[in-house]
């Protein structure tokens, strides 16, 4: 495959119809109150609708789902339903790293797909096979899938990918981090040789660059930075905390500026911290790879609805979940590298809102933290915890836990 071609990004047009999106889809977007394309959508849709391969780099929460979702739906809308129903295998495939992201994409695409009589299904592990097999038997136009479960169903003969004419690889760098690229390659090799490939990733180097070279042909490259309206100001704080004080500092910080998403390194650690925060008087739930899909979805729904003060997560939640207006992200355990820091911290400062990121740093993590600061250009010294100072961080709409609950927290959090 040839090298990337770089195209300039034009100013976003007034409406989606100007980008080539069919009127039925534009009307469906308008009914949802979506009338102005995000920069990544304005940049990529003309090329993708023209049949070009796309290599898109854009931050989390920038509108990538609609960028490729509208490209797929627009092209399928031009194909008669009767012709698509001639076989029971997908015409489009979207590969994603996590079940949360698969469910999120399905939820965003299905209302639009109904407007053009297109069928969508998602495939991922952690749930039973019966519903997914039934969806495949009934016929699917767009299949959103995690690589592991899809490979299993391919081996069972439940799905044939040879009819896929448009393939999307979303969060390609996360696929690489999770070791999915060998499976992704095997699945891509099963799709139509003449397919169009759209790839989206926060980073495009290393193994992702090899994926681009091997599976894309002269892709149009679009690097889209967030505008001031897309991303708020994020305030980063690095606190030196002794191990025995971390739970108490975490509880106090959440009570001051929560609700919060708190990241732990291990599943066991997330469960243990969630339990201790719960005993501190906070409404808490944990999500990680060992929780069932129903458990994870219930926890996310409760957090979105404001019924939880804190969602404790492993890195499974650093990408793939969409929660606007998270005032606070707290790194209880430090991230492994700068990329993980970016994706964890990206849960706040979304949709124009400001955010706070607090990292709890032990003695053994000082050198790694300073490296992350240098790599990401984050200023600020590593200081002692200073929860009261967060009150002076403007524009972050946290909700404080009632005072009587705070007193209970301080007596039980250590």
N, C-alpha and C positions, 0 to 999 in steps of 0.2 A: 504494500500500500504506500501511497505517497504521503509527503509531509503535509502538515496542517496549512491551510490558507487562512490568513487573518483578514477579517472584514471589519470596517468601521461600523459603529452603532449609530443609527439615525435617531432623531427625536421621535418619541412615541406618538403615533397618530391619535386622532381624536377617538376613534372607536375601532372595535375588532373587525368590522366589515372592511375597513380600509386595508387590513392585513391579509384579506382573502378568506376570512372565516365565513362560512355560509350563514345566511340570514336566520335560519332556524336555530343555530347555535348562538348567534349574537343575541337573539331574542331571549333565549333561555338564560344567558348571562345577565341580561338586563333585568329579568325577573328576580334574580338574586342580588340585584343592586351593583353588579360588576359592569362598568361601562368603559373604564380607562385601562388599557393594558399596562402591566408592569414592564419595566425596562427589558427583562429577560424575554418576556413574551413578544414585545415589539421587535426585539433584535432577531429572534430566531424564527418566528412564524413565517415570514416571507420565504426564507430559504428552505425550511422544512416542507412547506406546502408546495414548493417548486421541485421537491424530490431530492434535495441535497442531504447528504449526511451532515449531522450537526455535532460539534464538540462545544459544549457550553460550560463555562465556569461562572458560578454565581453563588452567593452566600445562602445559608439556610434561611428559609422563610422568604425567599425572593420571588416566588411565583413559578417555580420550575414545573410544578405539577400541571398547571394549566398550559404552560408552554408546550409540553409534549402531548398532554391530553387533547388539546384542541387540534394539534397537528394530526393525531390519529383519527379523531372523530370527524374532522373535515374531510379526510381522504376516504374514510369508510362511508360517509354520507353520500359520496359520489357513486358508490357501488350499490346496486339494487339489493334490497333485503332478500329477494328470491335467490339471487346469485350467491349471496353469502350463506344462505341456508342450504346450499348444495352440498356442503360438508359440515361436519360437526367439530371442526378443528379451528383454532384461533387464526385470525388474519394478522393480529398485532400482539406483541409480547412486551411486557414491561417487567424487567428484572430489578428487584430491590433487595437490600440486605436484611431488613427486619420485618416482622409481622405487623408491627405498629405502622410502619410506613406503607405496607401493602394495604392495610385496612383504611388508612388515611386517603390514599390515592383512589381506592374504590369508592369511598364516600364522596370524594370531590367530583369524580367522573360520572358516576351513575346518573345523577339528575340531568346532566347534559346529554348523556347517551340516550336517554328516553326520548329526547326531542328529535333524534334522527334514527330511532328504531335500531339501536346498536346494543348488543348484550355484553355485559361486563361481569367477570368473576375474579375472585382473588384466591390464591393458593399459597398456604403457608403451614408450617408445622405447629405443634402445640395444641391442635384440635383434631377431632376425628376426621376420617376420610369420607364418610357417607355423603355429607352435603356437597363436598367438593367434587366427588365423582358424579353425583347427580347433575351438578351444573355443567360438567363436561359432556355428559350424555345428552343433555338438552340443547347443547350448542352454545358456543362462546365466540364472540368476535374479538374482544380484547381480554387477554389473560394477564393479570397482575400477579406476580409470583416471586416467592423466595426460592433461591436456587436449589436448596436441599430437597424440599418437598416436591418441587417440579421434577427434578431428576428421578425421584422415586416413582412418580406417576408415569413418567416417560418409560421407565423400565418395566412397569406393569402393563404397558400398552394402552393406558387410559387416555393419552393425549399424543397427537402427532404435530410436531412443530414445522413440518416441511412446507406448510401453507403460509407461514409467517412472512409477510412482505414488509413489515415495519417493526423493528425491534428497538426498544429503549433500554439503556443501562443507566439506572439512576443511582446516585451516591456511589460512583465507581471506586472512589478512594476508600470508602468504608468497606466495600466488597473486598478490596485488597487487604485491608487491615484484619478482616475477619477470616481470611484464608479462602474466600469463595471463588477467586478468579479461575482456578482450574475447572470448577464445575460450570462457571459462566461460559468459559470457552467451549466446553463440551456441548452445552445447550445452544450456543450461538452457531456452532457447526451443524446443528440439526435444522436450522432455519433455511429459508430459501436463499440460494447463492446471490440472487438479484435483490435481496432485501435492502431497505433503507435503514440506516442505523443512527439513532440519536443517543449521544452520551452526555451525561451531566455529572459534574464532580466539582468539589471545592478545590481540589488540587489535580494537576494534570501531568505530574512527573512520575518517574519510576515505573512501576508495573502498569499504572494507568496509561502512560504514554505508549507502552508496548501494545496494550489493548487497542488503543487508537490506531496505531500503525498497522496492526494485523487485521482489524475488523472494520475499518472505515476507509472510504475512497475519497480523497480530496475534500475532507470535511470543511465546512464553513465554521470558523472558530469565533466564538463570541465570549468575551470576558466582560461581565457586567458588574460594576461596583454598585453597592446600595446607594440610593439617593438619600438626602436628608429626611425625606418623608417616609422612607422605608425603614430606617434604622434610627433609634434614639441614641442618646448618650449613655454609654455604659461606664460605670465607675468601678475600678478594680482596686481591691484592698487585699493586702498580703499580711496575715497576722501570724506571728510566732507564738505557738500554743503548745504547752506540754501535753503529753498523751492523756493524763488523768483529767485535764480540764476541757478536753475537746467537746464532750457532750454538753457540758454546762454552757460553754461559749456558743455552741450551735443553737441550743434552746433559747438563750437570751437574744441572739441575733434574729432568729425567726420571730420571736415575740415582738421585737422592735420594728422589723421591716418586712415581715412575711406577707403573704404566703411565699413558700420557697420550694425550689427543687434542689435537693441535696444529693451529691454524688459520693458513692462509696466504691471501693475497688472490687469487693467480692460480694457474692450473693448472701453469704452468711453475715457479713458485716452490715449489709443493708437491712436485713431482717432484724439484727440485734439493735442497730441504731433506731430503727422505726419503733421497736418495742420500748426502748428507753425514752424516746421522745414522747411516746404515748403516755408513759407513766409520769412524765413531766407536766402533763396537762394539755399537750398539743394533739390535735386530731391528725394522725399520721398513717400512711400506708406505704408499703414497699413494692416496687416492681423490678423484676429481673427475669432472667431466662428460665428459671425453674417455676415461676408462677404460670398458671394456666392462662390461656388467652382471655377467658372470661374474667379472671381475677384482674388481669392487667387492664382490660377495658373498663371494668367497674371502678378501679382506682383512678384512672385517667378522667373518667366522667365525673367522679366525685370531686377531684381537684379542679376541673374546669368549672364545676357548678359552685365552687366556694365552700364545699362541705369539708375540705381538708385544709389544714394549715401547712402541711409539708408532705411532699412526695419524695421518698428516699429511693434512689435508683442506682443501678450499676450503669456502665456505659452503654447498655442496650438502649437506654433512653436518650443518649447524647445526640442521636440522630433519629429521624423517623417519626417523632411525635410532634404534633403541632399544637402548641398552647400559647395563645397570645396573652399579653399583660401579666407575665410572671415578674414580679418586682425584684426577686432575689434568687440568685444561684449561689450555692455554697459548696465548695470543694472540701468535703470532710476528709477524704483521702486525695492526695495530689494526683493530677492526671499523669499519664505515662510520658507524654511528650507535648510539644506545642500544638500539634493538630488536635489532639484530644482536648486540650484546654479550650481551643477555639470552638469546637463543636459542643462541648458541655456548656460553655458560657453563652453560646448562641441561643439558649432557651430564654434569655432575657434580652431586653433592648429590641424587641420585635414590633413590627407594625407601627413604627413611629414612637413607641413608648420608651422612656428611659429605664435603666436597670442598674442593679448593684451586683457585683460578683465578689465574693469573699473566699479567700483560700486560707485554710488552716495549715500552717507549716511547722513540721517538727524539725529537730536538729538535723536528722539524717536526710531531710529533703531540701535543705538550704541551697546547695549547689545546683540541683536540678531546677529549682524554682528560679534562681537567678538566670539560668540558661534560657528558660521559657520567657522570662521578661525581656532578655536581650533579643531573642529571635522574633518576638512579637512586637518589640518596641514599646513595651509597657513600662512607664515610669513609676516611681514610687518605691519607697524603701520597705523592707520587711519590718514591721513594727509590732508592738504589743497590741492585744485586742483592745478596741476602742468602740464599743457598741454605741455609746451616746453620740459619737461623731457622725453616725449614719443619719441622725435626725436632721443634719444640715445638708444632706444630699438632696438636691432639688429634683422635682419632677418624677419621683418614684412613688406611685400610689399604693404603698403597703397598707395593710390593715393590722393594727395592733391587737394582740390577744388581751382580753379583759384583765385588769390588774389583779383580781383575786386568783386567776389562773396562773399568773406570773409567779406569785408567791409560792404556789404549790410547785411550780417548775423548779425554782431555785433550790427548794429543799430536797428534791428527789432526782435531780439530773446528774449528780456526780457519781 
